[in-house]
């Protein structure tokens, strides 16, 4: 009796691990901003993402200049991944530049519609332009800090020091991981 329930729970749990948010769902070709410069990319439906370089509100729309990265199974830009070029995504309406700030991760869906040439330093860079249907702003990733504290006590390290028979002859305990929240709560006086 419990086996079907456990199997159903396991399937649901595994399915929830790599779920693409509903606004980003769908099948898209493997076109990247670097390959979209050539002829034939016009009118292609794409799902691209990356880090915001600049958010530029205009009269009727907002344009996002993005350093593109490969997407993971959730359609989120891969952290620390190699860049696949740059693109600009424009969507009707106003989007707050402070919320869509430099360095935030977004994923957009839309149609490639021409290019825009802008300066990157002294270089004229041609951005593929996406008429965006969806602009999905991802939550900030937690920051991890690794601390190697000589006074840190690990109960599994044991009284044997670096010669613990279960871990082998290590010269230093494993580093601690501290998660630093992006916006720490205010201190009480």
C-alpha positions as CSV (number, residue, x, y, z in Angstrom):
1,X,0.0,0.0,0.0
2,X,2.8,2.4,0.8
3,X,4.8,1.6,-2.3
4,X,2.6,3.5,-4.8
5,X,2.4,6.5,-2.5
6,X,6.1,6.6,-2.0
7,X,6.7,6.2,-5.8
8,X,4.3,9.0,-6.5
9,X,6.0,11.3,-4.0
10,X,9.4,10.5,-5.4
11,X,8.2,11.3,-9.0
12,X,6.7,14.6,-7.8
13,X,9.9,15.5,-5.9
14,X,12.2,14.7,-8.8
15,X,9.9,16.6,-11.2
16,X,10.0,19.7,-9.0
17,X,13.8,19.8,-9.0
18,X,14.2,20.9,-12.6
19,X,10.9,22.7,-13.4
20,X,11.0,25.6,-15.8
21,X,8.8,28.5,-14.6
22,X,5.6,28.6,-16.6
23,X,6.2,31.9,-18.4
24,X,9.5,30.5,-19.8
25,X,8.2,27.0,-20.8
26,X,8.3,25.8,-24.4
27,X,10.7,24.5,-27.0
28,X,13.2,26.9,-28.5
29,X,16.0,26.4,-31.1
30,X,19.6,26.3,-29.9
31,X,20.4,29.7,-31.3
32,X,22.7,31.9,-29.3
33,X,23.4,35.7,-29.5
34,X,26.7,34.9,-31.1
35,X,25.1,32.9,-33.9
36,X,22.1,35.2,-34.3
37,X,24.2,37.8,-36.2
38,X,24.0,35.9,-39.4
39,X,21.1,36.0,-41.9
40,X,18.2,33.7,-41.1
41,X,17.9,34.6,-37.4
42,X,15.3,37.3,-38.1
43,X,11.9,36.1,-36.8
44,X,13.4,33.2,-34.7
45,X,11.7,32.5,-31.3
46,X,14.4,32.4,-28.6
47,X,14.8,31.9,-24.9
48,X,18.0,33.6,-23.8
49,X,19.3,34.7,-20.4
50,X,22.2,36.2,-18.6
51,X,23.4,39.1,-16.5
52,X,22.0,42.6,-17.0
53,X,24.6,45.1,-18.1
54,X,22.2,48.0,-18.4
55,X,18.5,48.7,-18.1
56,X,17.4,51.6,-20.2
57,X,13.8,52.9,-20.0
58,X,12.5,54.6,-23.1
59,X,9.3,56.5,-23.8
60,X,7.1,53.4,-24.4
61,X,9.3,50.4,-23.6
62,X,12.3,49.3,-21.5
63,X,15.4,47.8,-23.1
64,X,17.7,45.4,-21.2
65,X,21.3,45.0,-22.4
66,X,22.4,41.5,-21.3
67,X,25.7,39.5,-21.2
68,X,24.3,36.2,-22.3
69,X,25.1,32.8,-20.6
70,X,24.0,29.3,-21.3
71,X,20.8,28.3,-19.5
72,X,20.5,25.4,-17.0
73,X,17.6,22.9,-16.8
74,X,15.4,25.6,-15.1
75,X,16.1,28.1,-17.9
76,X,18.2,30.1,-15.4
77,X,21.6,31.5,-16.6
78,X,24.4,29.2,-15.4
79,X,26.4,30.8,-12.6
80,X,30.0,31.3,-13.7
81,X,29.4,30.0,-17.2
82,X,31.1,31.2,-20.3
83,X,29.4,34.1,-22.2
84,X,27.5,33.3,-25.4
85,X,27.6,36.9,-26.5
86,X,25.5,39.9,-25.8
87,X,21.9,40.8,-26.7
88,X,19.3,43.5,-26.1
89,X,15.8,42.6,-25.2
90,X,13.0,45.3,-25.3
91,X,9.6,45.0,-23.7
92,X,6.7,47.4,-23.7
93,X,6.2,49.3,-20.4
94,X,8.4,50.6,-17.7
95,X,10.7,48.4,-15.6
96,X,12.4,49.9,-12.6
97,X,16.2,50.1,-13.3
98,X,17.0,49.8,-9.6
99,X,15.2,46.5,-9.5
100,X,16.5,45.3,-12.8
101,X,20.0,46.4,-11.8
102,X,23.4,45.6,-13.3
103,X,24.5,42.0,-12.4
104,X,20.9,40.7,-11.8
105,X,20.0,37.5,-13.8
106,X,17.2,37.5,-16.2
107,X,15.8,35.1,-18.8
108,X,13.7,36.5,-21.7
109,X,11.6,34.8,-24.4
110,X,10.7,36.6,-27.6
111,X,11.5,37.0,-31.3
112,X,14.7,38.2,-32.8
113,X,14.0,41.4,-34.7
114,X,17.1,43.1,-36.2
115,X,20.1,44.4,-34.5
116,X,21.3,47.5,-32.5
117,X,24.8,48.8,-32.7
118,X,26.3,50.5,-29.6
119,X,29.7,51.2,-28.3
120,X,31.4,48.8,-25.9
121,X,34.4,50.9,-24.9
122,X,35.8,52.1,-28.3
123,X,34.4,49.1,-30.1
124,X,31.1,49.2,-32.2
125,X,29.2,46.1,-31.0
126,X,26.2,44.8,-32.8
127,X,23.6,43.4,-30.5
128,X,20.8,41.1,-31.7
129,X,17.5,42.7,-30.6
130,X,14.7,40.6,-29.1
131,X,11.2,41.8,-29.0
132,X,10.5,40.2,-25.6
133,X,7.2,38.5,-24.6
134,X,8.5,37.6,-21.2
135,X,11.2,39.1,-19.0
136,X,11.8,36.9,-16.0
137,X,13.9,38.4,-13.1
138,X,15.5,35.7,-11.0
139,X,16.0,35.9,-7.2
140,X,19.5,36.8,-6.1
141,X,21.7,33.8,-5.4
142,X,23.0,33.4,-1.9
143,X,26.7,34.1,-1.5
144,X,28.8,31.4,0.1
145,X,32.0,32.2,2.1
146,X,34.5,29.5,2.9
147,X,36.2,30.0,6.2
148,X,39.2,28.0,7.4
149,X,39.1,28.8,11.1
150,X,41.9,27.2,13.2
151,X,39.7,27.3,16.3
152,X,36.7,25.6,14.5
153,X,35.7,22.4,16.2
154,X,34.1,19.6,14.2
155,X,32.7,16.7,16.3
156,X,33.5,14.3,13.5
157,X,37.2,15.5,13.4
158,X,37.7,13.8,16.7
159,X,40.4,14.1,19.3
160,X,43.0,12.6,16.9
161,X,43.5,15.9,15.0
162,X,44.7,15.4,11.5
163,X,45.2,11.6,12.0
164,X,41.6,10.7,12.4
165,X,41.3,7.0,11.5
166,X,38.0,7.6,9.7
167,X,39.2,10.5,7.5
168,X,42.8,9.7,7.0
169,X,45.9,12.0,7.5
170,X,44.6,15.4,6.6
171,X,46.6,18.5,7.7
172,X,43.7,20.9,8.2
173,X,40.0,20.4,9.0
174,X,37.6,21.0,6.1
175,X,36.5,24.6,5.7
176,X,33.2,25.8,7.0
177,X,30.6,27.2,4.7
178,X,28.8,30.3,5.7
179,X,25.8,31.6,3.7
180,X,25.8,35.4,3.6
181,X,22.3,36.8,3.0
182,X,22.1,39.5,0.3
183,X,20.2,41.9,2.5
184,X,20.9,41.2,6.2
185,X,18.1,42.1,8.6
186,X,18.5,45.4,10.4
187,X,20.2,45.3,13.8
188,X,18.2,46.0,16.9
189,X,19.5,48.7,19.3
